[in-house]
Amino acid sequence: MKKTPVAYSKRTEGDMTFCAIYRVALQVALQLDSCVPGKSDGLHMFVNGIGTATPTARYTKAQCWDAFRSSEWFARLDGRARAVVKTVLQRDNGIETRRLALSSLAEVFQIDPDTLHRRFLASAPELAAQAGICALSDAQLSASNIDAVIVSTCTGYLCPGLSGYLIEKLRLKSSVQAFDLVGQGCAAALPNMRLGSALLGSAQCQNVLSVCVEVSSAAMYLDNDPGVLVSACLFGDGAGAAVLSQTEHPHRRRIAWKDSESLIDPAQRNALMFEQRQGMLRNILTRAVPTLAAEDAHRVLDAVLRRAGIPSSQISAWIMHAGGRDVLLALEKRLGLQARDLRYSAAMLREYGNLSSAFVYFVLQAALADRAPGGWWWLSSFGAGFSCHGALLEVA
């Protein structure tokens, strides 16, 4: 028997919701498309508030080495692996302390999917909220002033996403536009902010809350691979947030986003990435990363400075992600910088370790606290993809 096609003459509530979301997405896409080379990003965007947060527990390299030697993992790993950990934790690797969402270092060696997920669920929303509250206070805005919230993470997964937890904890208005971004690793902060710039330029929002939060202790994995072991010794937990606005703040330094550039090279995807093993995230970190980061950072910087007609000598503050000491040294060499130029990145790395996507918020906050001279500032992040992003800021 031949069936008669069903005709739909009315839109369901779900259809209308989808259409509304599609219209917003289309407006954002068109705004992003308007960010053509040779122009600024097509809008006025200002960074009007910065906030950061970390767990209270602070651990030194020496404490980490002692905890490792006392754990069952010391016997489970082979002699070469133990030597790698000893070298990283006892030499000057650019890191002295890290903040970890742990009551004791013994907890870090409890590595199973359920324990790691509980750690992320307990810590990521709280850290993100703390950073968001600090950013709102810095911008002298209330939660009701926020029109959109964008949250990036790569160290855990929640559904519903972290944005819902932030809406609840910060008491953002129920009509706020919420976006959860995943899979961009250490590079995520700038794509997050570029989405913010598109939302501001689409006339959908006046103020956007940008948040990156990472609980690296919830992505712990150990085996005999040197890259896995180095990762376990480098990363810390923390969150960064920024209030992005259409208009500048009347009572603080003017931080204007002028232009930006991105570079993604899928051919180098395997150089730095998370994979899944036994239901857990396992970080792949290769020796190629410092060179890749430096080369891509140079290409992104060169593209933006050529458009702006500005020599790199006019950059008065460098707000750079720091994957580790070797990455900073590679950046310094390739960009023709002095160690002092990367002092804010080096200082944050030494105190907090690699905070992944949250790191550049800490560096920007440090530069502002130090009253770094105004003029042109360069903000850059890089990570999984392999990807690199940069933005030219004009600071008064």
N, C-alpha and C positions, 0 to 999 in steps of 0.2 A: 504494500500500500504506500503510495507516494505521500510524503509529509509536506504539509503546507509551510513554507518559510514563515518564521515568526517576525512580525513587524513591530518595531519599537517606536512609539510615537511620543513617549515622554522620557525625559532624562531622570534617572534615579538620583538619589542623594549622593551615592558614590560616584556617579558620572559627573555630577556638578563639582564635587570635591576634586576629582581628577582634573577636570577642566581648569579649575581655579589654580591648582598647583602647576599645571602646564603653562598657564598664562604667565605666572610668576617666573617659572624656569625660562620661558622664552624671552621675557624682558631681561633677565640676568644674562642669558646667552648673548643677546643683542648688545648689551652693555659691554660684555667682555670682548665681543667682536669689534667694538668701537675703539678698543685700546690698540690702535695700529702703530707700527713703528714710525718714528719721526715726530710723534706727539707725546704729551704726557698721557697718563692713563685716562684722560677724557673726563675728569671730574676733580672736585676738590675733596680730598680726604685728609683728615688730621688725626694724629694719634694723641688723644686728649687725656689718657690715663693708662698707667701701667701697674700691674699687680703680680706678685709671685708668691708661691707657697711651697713648702717642703715638709716632710715629716719631721718630728722633733728629734728623733734618734739620729745621732751623728757618729759615724764610725771611721776610724783611721785605717790606713793600709796595714799597719802593724796589727791592729785588732782583727782585721779580715784574715791575715795570714795565720794568726794564732787559732782563730775559729776553724779555718780550713784544716790545719794540722790535727785538730781535736775531733774532726768529724769523721764519719765512716767513709766519706768520699775520698779521703786521703789514701786509704788502702785500696779503694776500688779503682782509682785511676792509676795509669802506669807511671814509671819513673820519669819519662819524658814529659808527661803532662804535669806532674808535680814540679818539675824544674821550670816549666813555663810559668806556672802560677807564682812560684817563688821569685822568679826574675821580674815579673810585672809588679808584684806587690812590694818588692824590696829595692827596686831601682827608682830613679827619678823619672816617672812616666807622666809627669805634669799634673798628677792628682795626689792630694794628700788625704782628703776626707770625702765622704759621701753621706747623703741622707737617705735612709732606707725605711720603708714602712714595716718595720719589724720591732718586736719587743726585745729580741736578742738575736745575735747573729746565728745562733743555732737554728733558728727558724728558716734561714735561707736555704738550708740543706734538706728541707722537707719539700721534695720536688715531685709533685703529682698533680694531675689536671684539676682536681677538685680544690686542693689547697691553694693553688695559684689563682684559680678563678675567684675564690672567696676573698683572697687578698686584694685582687683588683676591684671587686665590688665594694669592699670596705673602704678602700683608700682613694680610688680615682674620683668618685663624686665629691668626697670631702675636700681633697686637694684642689680640684677645679673650682669648687665653691669659694674656698678661702682666697684663691687668686682673683676670682671674679669680684668678690667683695672689696678687696684691696684696690682693684682697678676702678671700680665705681667710686670709691672714696677719693682716689687720686683725681678722678675727673670731676668730682663734686656733682655727681648725678645720683638720682635714685633709681631703683629697679624699674620703676614705671616709665623711665625715659628710654629704656632699651627696646628697640623695635625688632631686632634679630639677634640670635645667638648662634655662633658657629663653634663646634667643638671638634678638635682633632686628637686622635690617639692611635697608637699602633701596638700597645702592649697588652691589650685585652679587648674583649668583645661583650657588649651588652645589647639586648633587644627587649624593650625599647632602649634607645641609646642614651648616652650621657647627657645629651641636651635636656631630656626630660627631668633628670635629677637636678640639673642646674636651675631649671625653671621652678622646681619645687623649693630648693634650698635658698635661692635668691629671691623667691616670690616675684618672679617676672610675670608680666601680664599674660593672661591665657591666650591672647591673640598674637603673641610674639612668633616670628618666623624662626624655626629651629632647623639646624642642619648639623648632621653628624658626618664627619669625614674620616676615612680610615685608609690604611695602606700606603701612606706617604712617608712613613718613617721619620728620621731626623729632619727631613726637609719640610715638614708639614706646615710650619708657621707661616711662611710666605704665601703658599696657595690658599691657606685659610684667610689671610688678610686680603688677598686679591679677590676672593669671593665677597668679602666685606665691602671692598671698593665698588664691586659691581652692584651690590644691593643698594649702596648709597647712591650710585649713579643712576639706578633705575627709578629713583623717586619713590621706592617702596619704604625706605628707612631714613631716619635722621641720625640714629646712633646704633652701632652694631657692637656686640660684645664678642671679641675673638678670644678663644681659649684653646690652649694646648696642654694636655696632661698625660704624663707617662708614669706608670708604676713598673719600672724595669724589674723590680724584685718579684713581680707577678709573672714575669716572662723568663724566669731563671731556668737554665738547662745546663747540665754538665755532662761532658764525655771527654775523650782523649784528643779531640780536635783542637789545635792551637787557637783558631779563630773563635771557637766557642768559649774557650777558657779566658782569652783576652777580653771578650765581651763581658763575661761575668765579673771581671775586675775593673771595668771602666764605667759602667752605667749606674746612675743614681735615680732617685724618685723625685718628682716635682711637677709643678704646674705654673704656667704663665698666662697672663690675660692682658688684653688691651681694649680700651674703649676707642672705637673708630667713629669719627663724626664728620658730618658735612661741613661744619663750621669750626673754626679754631676756638680754643679755650681762651677766654678773655684775661685770665689771671695766671697763666703758666707759660712755659716756653712753647713756642710755635713749632710743631713738628709736622711738616707738610709732606705728604707722599707725592712725589713728582713723576716718577716713571719706574717701570719694572720690566723684567725679562725672565723667561724660564727656558730651561734646556733639559730635555729628557732623552736619554740614550738607551733604549730597550736592549741593545746589543750587549750592554754592560750590566744587565739585570742581575746576573749571578754573582757579581762582585760584592754585593751587599744586599742581604734580603733575609726575611724570616721564612722558614719552612716549617711544616708540621711534622712532628715526630711523637708518636704515642699520645696524640691528643694535646700536645704542648708546642709552644713556639720555640724554635731553635734558630738562633741567629747565625747567619753565615757572614763572616767578616774575612776578607782576603787582603793580601799584601798590596793589592793594586789600589786600594781606597785612597791613600794620601795623594798619590799622583793624579788619580781621576778627579778628586775633589779640587785640587789646585788648578788643573787644566780647565775644568768646566767653570770654576769660579772666575778664572781669567777671561774666558769667552763671554760669559754673562756680563761681567763688569765692562769689558771693552765695548760690547754692543750698546749698552745704555750710555756710557760716557761719550761715545761717538755721536749718538743722537743729540745729546745735550751740549756737545762742543766743550766738554770740560776735561782737562787733564787729570790724571789720578793724583797728581801732587796737590790738587785743590780739595781732596777729601780730608776733612779735619777729624773725623772719627770713624773707626771701622767697627761695625757691629756684626761680628762673624760667628757662625756656628763653629764649634771646635770639637771635632770627633775625638781628638786625643792629641798628645804632644807631637807625634809625628805628622799629623794633619796640619797643625799650626805651623810647624817648621816648613812643610811643603808650600803652604799658602804664603808664608813670609817670603820664601825664595821666588815663587812664580809671579807674585804680584809686585815684587821689588820693594818690599816693606822692611821696616826695622822692627825688632822685637817690641819696642815701645808702642808701635802702632796697633798691635794686637793685645795690649796689656789688659783690656777689660775681658776679652775672651779667655786669656790665660788665667786671670784671677778667678773667674767663675769656674773654670775647669778645675783649678787647684782645690777650691773649696767644696764644690758640689759634684764633681765628676761630670761625665757626659749625660745631660738630662734629655737627650734626644730632642723632640720637637719643641719642648719648653725652653731650651737653652737660650735662644736669642732674646727672649723676653728679659731674662736675667741680665744679659749683656747690655741691652738697651737701658735697663733700669740703672745699672752700674755707671754707665756713661753719663746719664742724667744726674745721678747723685754726686758724681765727681765734677759736675759743671763743665763738661767737655766743651771746648770752644764751638760756637755756632758756625754756620755755613753748610757745606755739603757733607752729609753722612751717608755711609754705604752699609746697607743691611743685607745679609746674605745667609742662606741656609742650603744644605745639600744632604742627600741621603739616598734612600732606596729608589730604584728606578732604572739606571742610575740617574738621579735628577739633581739639578742645581737651580736656584732662584736668587734673584737679587733685586733690590729696590733702592732708588736714589731718594733720599730724604733731604729736605731743606729745613734747617733748624735755626731759629732766630734766638 
